[in-house]
Amino acid sequence: MLGDLVSGRERSSVVCIEDTVELSGLQLLCSFVKSLLKRLDKVHILCFEPPSQLLNPCERLLIHDGFSDTFGWLGTPSCLNVNSDIEKYLSDQSQRSGQASANQRSAVVIDTLTPLITQHGAVKSCQIVQNLCKAKLKGGNIAQVVFLLHGDLHSDHSLTLIHHVTSSVLKICPSKSPNHAAICNILHKKPSGKVIKLSEHFDVNSSLDVQNVEEWKPSNAMATDVSESQLDPTANLTFNLSLTDEEKQARSKLVLPYTKAMDRPVIGTDNTSGGGEGGKIFYQPDEADDFDEEDPDDDLDI
């Protein structure tokens, strides 16, 4: 699944790569950039952190400086900051970069969404991401938005809101396996509405290619031991509750009282053809009973 998302074989309009201080998601983000350059006409990278040395600007890869004056305190007019109208800024930059066809397809990559969330909050940041997906730049449309999110810097509520507006969430963490560098927990929402959740091992080589992708499942050895102990409630007891084969055989030969009553012969009567005598009710009146043998309706003229 991870390889299909990076290569574009699996469609996803908004991809969120969530990392932590334990493992950076920058290499995986650069893998997306490399793949986007193969599939699309232009890739805009909004850098709110110093740009990685792994990326080399070119005619089709436009790196926009958003880290020199991130919050706009210096008042640099041509510099991108968190208060800029990103859609208008990208449209102007696309027009300045050269003549572009009307059918040009572009992608927007944000190296970190954390400054936007810090400045505007999660709700406003979600609106910015959604507006970028629907934006129509001068010279084409935006086909995909990919951004990096430092998950350990935000609350669970903020992360839930961000995940809600994305079509794919890739949470990466270090792998304990010696054969792989990282684990990616994937939550992918297909256009049909189907939701896929799985975890995969992966590596990113020096050429920024995702490789060695294998599905990862937690070891079930402990779960098997627990299930087996739950199946046998008499295990690990200080006293014996189980039966031996001889005790089980003796229990099977035991005749219970109700089986004797069922085996009694049925006594026939004259007014029943081969049937039983039937049940009888014997009632002994009590002293408190108000028993009157006279007809209560005897005084009525019927």
SVG drawing of the C-alpha trace seen along z (x, -y; Angstrom):
<svg xmlns="http://www.w3.org/2000/svg" viewBox="-88 -45 110 95">
<polyline fill="none" stroke="black" stroke-width="0.4" points="0.0,0.0 2.8,-2.5 4.5,-1.9 1.3,-2.4 0.6,-5.7 4.1,-7.1 4.1,-6.0 0.5,-7.3 -1.0,-4.0 -3.3,-4.4 -5.2,-7.7 -5.0,-10.0 -5.7,-13.7 -4.4,-14.7 -1.6,-12.8 -0.5,-13.4 2.9,-12.1 2.9,-12.1 6.3,-11.8 7.7,-12.2 11.0,-13.2 12.0,-9.5 11.9,-9.3 11.7,-12.1 9.4,-11.8 11.5,-14.0 13.0,-11.2 9.5,-9.8 8.3,-13.3 11.2,-13.6 10.2,-10.2 6.8,-11.7 8.4,-14.7 10.6,-12.5 7.5,-10.6 5.4,-13.7 8.0,-15.1 7.7,-12.0 3.9,-12.2 3.0,-15.9 4.1,-19.1 5.2,-21.1 5.7,-20.6 5.5,-23.6 7.3,-23.0 6.3,-25.4 9.3,-25.4 8.5,-26.6 11.7,-24.9 15.1,-25.2 15.0,-23.2 16.5,-19.7 19.7,-19.2 18.1,-16.2 16.0,-18.4 17.6,-20.3 15.5,-23.1 14.8,-22.9 12.5,-24.3 9.7,-22.0 10.5,-22.0 9.8,-25.3 10.9,-25.8 9.2,-28.7 10.9,-30.3 8.6,-30.4 11.3,-30.0 13.2,-33.3 10.2,-35.2 7.8,-32.5 5.4,-34.7 5.9,-37.9 7.5,-39.8 10.3,-41.2 7.8,-42.4 9.5,-40.9 7.1,-41.5 8.2,-38.7 8.6,-36.1 6.0,-33.5 4.7,-33.4 2.0,-31.6 -0.3,-34.7 0.0,-34.7 -2.9,-33.8 -1.2,-30.6 -3.6,-30.1 -3.0,-33.6 0.7,-33.4 1.1,-30.1 -1.0,-31.5 1.2,-34.6 4.4,-32.5 3.1,-30.1 2.5,-33.1 5.9,-34.5 7.7,-31.2 6.8,-31.2 4.1,-30.4 2.1,-27.4 -0.6,-25.5 -4.2,-25.5 -4.1,-21.7 -1.0,-21.8 -1.2,-19.6 0.7,-20.6 1.2,-19.4 1.7,-21.3 4.1,-19.9 4.3,-21.5 7.4,-20.5 5.6,-21.0 2.1,-22.0 3.0,-22.8 3.6,-26.6 0.1,-27.0 -1.5,-25.0 0.4,-27.1 -0.6,-30.4 -4.2,-29.7 -5.3,-26.6 -6.3,-23.2 -9.7,-24.3 -8.2,-27.1 -5.4,-24.9 -7.9,-22.3 -9.6,-25.0 -6.3,-26.0 -5.6,-22.4 -9.1,-21.9 -8.8,-25.2 -5.5,-24.1 -7.1,-20.9 -9.8,-22.8 -7.6,-25.7 -7.2,-26.4 -3.9,-28.1 -3.1,-30.3 -1.9,-27.6 -3.5,-24.5 -5.0,-22.7 -3.6,-21.1 -3.7,-17.4 -2.3,-16.4 -1.4,-17.9 1.3,-16.3 2.3,-17.6 4.4,-16.6 3.0,-16.9 5.0,-16.6 2.5,-14.5 4.1,-14.9 3.7,-18.7 -0.1,-18.7 -3.0,-17.6 -5.1,-14.5 -8.0,-16.8 -5.9,-18.8 -4.6,-15.6 -8.1,-14.2 -9.3,-17.3 -6.3,-17.1 -6.8,-13.4 -10.4,-14.1 -9.6,-16.2 -6.9,-13.9 -7.5,-10.9 -4.3,-9.1 -2.6,-9.3 0.9,-7.7 2.2,-7.5 5.8,-6.4 7.8,-5.1 11.1,-3.3 11.1,0.5 12.4,3.0 13.3,5.4 17.0,5.4 16.0,5.8 13.9,2.6 14.3,-1.0 10.7,-2.1 7.1,-1.1 4.3,-2.9 0.8,-2.7 -1.5,-3.5 -5.1,-4.8 -6.3,-5.2 -9.7,-6.3 -10.6,-5.2 -12.8,-7.4 -15.4,-4.6 -15.7,-5.1 -13.8,-2.0 -11.3,-2.5 -8.0,-0.5 -5.9,-0.2 -2.6,1.7 1.0,1.5 4.0,2.0 7.8,2.1 9.7,0.0 13.1,-1.5 14.1,-4.6 17.4,-4.3 19.9,-6.9 18.1,-7.6 14.9,-8.4 13.1,-5.3 10.8,-3.4 11.8,0.2 11.5,3.4 7.8,2.8 6.3,5.7 3.2,6.0 3.8,6.0 1.8,7.8 2.5,7.9 3.8,11.2 0.8,13.4 2.9,15.7 1.8,14.0 -1.8,13.8 -1.8,17.6 -0.6,18.3 -3.3,16.2 -6.0,17.8 -4.9,21.3 -4.9,20.5 -8.4,19.0 -9.7,22.2 -8.6,24.2 -10.0,22.6 -8.5,25.4 -4.9,24.5 -2.5,23.0 -4.6,23.8 -3.3,24.9 -6.0,27.7 -7.2,30.2 -10.6,29.6 -10.1,31.9 -11.4,35.5 -9.5,38.7 -10.8,41.1 -12.1,43.4 -14.0,40.6 -15.5,39.5 -16.7,43.1 -18.3,43.4 -20.0,40.0 -21.5,41.2 -23.0,44.3 -24.7,42.3 -28.5,42.5 -30.1,39.3 -33.4,39.2 -35.5,37.6 -34.5,40.3 -36.0,42.9 -39.3,41.1 -39.3,40.9 -38.8,44.7 -41.8,45.6 -44.5,47.7 -47.7,45.9 -51.0,47.3 -53.9,47.4 -57.6,46.7 -61.0,47.6 -61.8,44.2 -58.5,43.8 -57.3,45.9 -53.8,47.0 -53.1,43.6 -52.1,42.7 -54.3,42.1 -53.6,38.4 -53.1,35.9 -55.4,35.2 -55.7,32.2 -56.6,32.7 -57.6,29.5 -57.9,29.3 -59.9,26.2 -58.4,24.0 -60.1,22.4 -59.8,19.0 -61.5,20.0 -65.0,18.6 -66.6,21.6 -70.4,21.3 -72.2,24.2 -75.3,22.2 -75.8,20.9 -75.1,17.1 -77.4,16.6 -80.4,18.5 -82.4,15.3 -82.3,14.3 -85.3,14.8 -83.8,16.3"/>
</svg>
